[in-house]
Amino acid sequence: MSKGAVILAVVAVALADKLAPVPLPVAILHSQQVNPDEFGAHSSDFEAENGIKFQFAGNEGVGGGSNMAGSWRYTWLHLNYTWLHLSYTWLHLSYTYLHLSYTWLHLSYACLHLST
């Protein structure tokens, strides 16, 4: 029975190593929410470190419901690519032969902006 428990523990540790890592949480940089007042006015402003940002404000409609206007943004792809960086040291002197920093692709795409 103890051999079975040891084998089971070893297998469990080996399988746990193969599992996908848990992604790190995304920090919230700014979050402010104003709940509806007696006239139905409300707003929200939110920004996270991964590029998601949205803002909206609204009020209660005459016939009920809510009239809102706002915008949101999400950074879809941002690549920073250094092509070649060489550093050459000769006799305690630091000499950079070639240093090229090149942004291969930087795409910031606003998917939707609504305003009424």
PAROLUM-555170 format. One record per residue (C-alpha): x, y, z. Coordinates in Angstrom, 3 decimals, always signed. Layout:
# PAROLUM-555170
SITE       xx       yy       zz
SITE        X        Y        Z
...
//
This chain:
# PAROLUM-555170
SITE       xx       yy       zz
SITE   +0.000   +0.000   +0.000
SITE   +2.809   +2.450   +0.824
SITE   +4.540   +1.649   -2.494
SITE   +1.319   +2.543   -4.297
SITE   +1.094   +5.834   -2.400
SITE   +4.712   +6.706   -3.254
SITE   +4.195   +5.852   -6.933
SITE   +0.978   +7.872   -6.977
SITE   +2.773  +10.856   -5.398
SITE   +5.621  +10.665   -7.953
SITE   +3.150  +10.449  -10.846
SITE   +1.170  +13.397   -9.438
SITE   +4.329  +15.534   -9.198
SITE   +5.381  +14.568  -12.733
SITE   +1.955  +15.430  -14.135
SITE   +1.778  +18.710  -12.214
SITE   +5.018  +19.790  -13.900
SITE   +3.404  +19.262  -17.330
SITE   +0.355  +21.438  -16.609
SITE   +0.118  +24.866  -18.220
SITE   +1.296  +27.680  -15.961
SITE   -1.322  +29.888  -14.374
SITE   -1.312  +33.291  -16.101
SITE   -0.365  +36.243  -13.947
SITE   -3.222  +38.541  -12.952
SITE   -3.613  +41.829  -14.810
SITE   -3.220  +44.912  -12.616
SITE   -6.036  +47.456  -12.611
SITE   -4.469  +50.895  -13.062
SITE   -7.607  +52.984  -12.610
SITE  -11.189  +52.153  -11.667
SITE  -13.867  +54.678  -10.805
SITE  -17.606  +54.102  -10.847
SITE  -20.388  +56.554  -10.031
SITE  -23.650  +54.750   -9.348
SITE  -26.951  +56.294  -10.514
SITE  -28.071  +59.309   -8.517
SITE  -31.703  +60.453   -8.049
SITE  -31.773  +61.628  -11.699
SITE  -30.249  +58.412  -13.060
SITE  -26.859  +59.956  -13.935
SITE  -24.010  +57.432  -13.815
SITE  -20.479  +56.943  -15.155
SITE  -17.572  +54.523  -15.175
SITE  -13.859  +54.841  -15.969
SITE  -11.557  +51.800  -16.069
SITE   -7.989  +51.055  -17.228
SITE   -5.862  +47.892  -16.919
SITE   -2.138  +47.309  -17.546
SITE   -2.835  +45.121  -20.594
SITE   -4.167  +48.122  -22.578
SITE   -7.892  +47.739  -21.967
SITE   -9.535  +51.075  -21.233
SITE  -13.172  +52.102  -21.284
SITE  -15.138  +55.152  -20.245
SITE  -18.841  +55.881  -20.396
SITE  -21.395  +58.208  -18.857
SITE  -25.143  +58.279  -19.087
SITE  -28.453  +59.219  -17.577
SITE  -31.953  +57.846  -17.332
SITE  -34.037  +58.201  -20.474
SITE  -37.381  +60.031  -20.496
SITE  -39.291  +56.833  -21.255
SITE  -37.074  +54.661  -19.031
SITE  -33.921  +52.851  -20.002
SITE  -30.563  +54.555  -20.138
SITE  -28.861  +56.939  -22.553
SITE  -25.104  +56.363  -22.558
SITE  -22.070  +57.570  -24.479
SITE  -18.477  +56.445  -24.165
SITE  -15.480  +54.771  -25.702
SITE  -13.200  +51.780  -25.223
SITE   -9.696  +50.856  -26.325
SITE   -7.670  +47.685  -26.497
SITE   -4.059  +47.346  -27.681
SITE   -4.194  +44.379  -30.038
SITE   -0.510  +43.797  -30.869
SITE   +2.726  +45.469  -29.817
SITE   +6.018  +43.911  -30.875
SITE   +9.415  +45.379  -30.087
SITE  +12.185  +43.552  -31.923
SITE  +15.919  +44.204  -31.626
SITE  +17.611  +42.916  -34.741
SITE  +21.305  +43.001  -33.787
SITE  +23.271  +44.238  -30.785
SITE  +27.006  +43.518  -30.586
SITE  +29.301  +44.616  -27.786
SITE  +33.055  +44.126  -28.131
SITE  +35.476  +44.616  -25.228
SITE  +39.200  +44.825  -25.848
SITE  +41.672  +45.566  -23.034
SITE  +39.040  +46.807  -20.578
SITE  +37.587  +49.163  -23.147
SITE  +33.965  +48.797  -24.103
SITE  +33.417  +49.252  -27.801
SITE  +30.074  +48.836  -29.485
SITE  +30.648  +47.672  -33.024
SITE  +27.038  +47.656  -34.143
SITE  +23.906  +48.407  -32.168
SITE  +20.682  +48.434  -34.099
SITE  +17.380  +48.705  -32.307
SITE  +14.542  +48.175  -34.727
SITE  +10.835  +48.129  -34.085
SITE   +9.608  +45.440  -36.427
SITE   +5.880  +45.915  -35.946
SITE   +3.928  +48.200  -33.669
SITE   +0.214  +48.113  -34.242
SITE   -2.191  +50.005  -32.063
SITE   -5.716  +49.460  -33.277
SITE   -8.823  +51.081  -31.861
SITE  -11.550  +48.592  -32.652
SITE  -14.576  +50.725  -31.793
SITE  -15.370  +54.245  -30.679
SITE  -19.000  +55.139  -30.096
SITE  -20.229  +58.578  -29.232
SITE  -23.825  +59.786  -29.246
//
